Amino acid sequence: MRLREQVIDALNLFRASPGALSPAEIRVGQALADVATISLLHERGVRRSDTLNEQLQTALNSRVIIEQAKGKLAERLGLDMDQAFSLLRDSARNRNRRLSDLAQAFVDGSENLTSLTTARPQHRLPGTGEAGHRPRPGSPPVP
């Protein structure tokens, strides 16, 4: 069973009595092999499509959860969205957890906000050489 030069699978034909297959039996066998090849290729394509759809749906669901966690962090800690994402990502790395799992735990409340803030990223303030947090534009200065 082939598709152009690629071998797809094999099909065995058996007879009840010994001897060579007749030309008509060979044509029937070839037709069965062709139909089986098409069926196998179609099934593989459907399986690949289903796998891709599942992966894309998982990625979309993860992205939604991560965005919710970023928004919650930004609101609670007065961060911009990039800082919230950095905090979430760094916290996931420090805990050796998947980003989407930590985001889900934070959104549903099973991960404590204070435990995330302990890993809050430090940024160098321009011109000072000192580490500190950059306030969100329009927020009051932190003493």
C-alpha positions, -999 to +999 in steps of 0.1 A: +000+000+000+017+031-013+011+068-018+034+078-046+068+067-033+058+064+004+049+030+018+018+034+039+011-001+052+008-037+039-021-059+029-019-097+028-042-117+005-048-154+012-065-181-009-082-213+003-061-234-022-024-231-031-014-214-063-009-181-079-036-154-080-055-149-112-053-115-130-089-107-118-080-116-082-049-093-084-071-065-097-095-070-068-066-072-043-052-039-057-086-022-055-089-033-018-053-020-012-062+013-028-094+017-007-075+007+025-048+033+017-073+061+012-090+051+044-058+050+064-046+084+050-080+099+058-080+086+093-045+099+099-055+133+086-086+134+109-065+124+139-039+151+131-066+177+127-083+166+160-049+168+178-042+202+164-077+214+174-072+202+210-038+219+212-052+252+199-082+251+223-058+243+252-036+272+242-066+296+239-080+285+273-045+289+289-042+324+273-075+335+288-066+323+323-032+340+320-048+373+309-072+371+339-043+365+363-024+394+347-054+417+352-059+406+388-022+411+396-021+445+378-051+457+397-041+444+431-004+455+430-007+486+408+014+471+380+012+475+343+003+444+323+039+437+312+051+438+349+022+416+359+031+390+333+068+391+343+058+386+379+035+357+370+061+341+347+090+345+372+068+330+400+060+300+378+096+295+370+107+298+406+081+272+416+088+250+387+051+251+376+034+257+343+025+293+338-012+284+331-014+262+362-001+290+384-024+315+367-054+293+373-045+288+409-041+325+414-074+333+396-094+308+416-078+318+449-059+286+457-026+305+453-020+332+478-014+367+464+013+374+491+032+343+479+033+357+444+044+392+456+075+377+473+089+369+439+081+404+426+106+413+399+131+441+407+137+467+379+166+491+377+155+527+379+169+547+350+199+568+360+200+556+396+216+522+394+193+511+422+168+483+421+132+492+427+097+489+414+084+511+387+050+526+396+022+524+371+018+558+353-006+580+374-001+561+406+012+578+437+049+574+445+057+546+470+077+558+501 
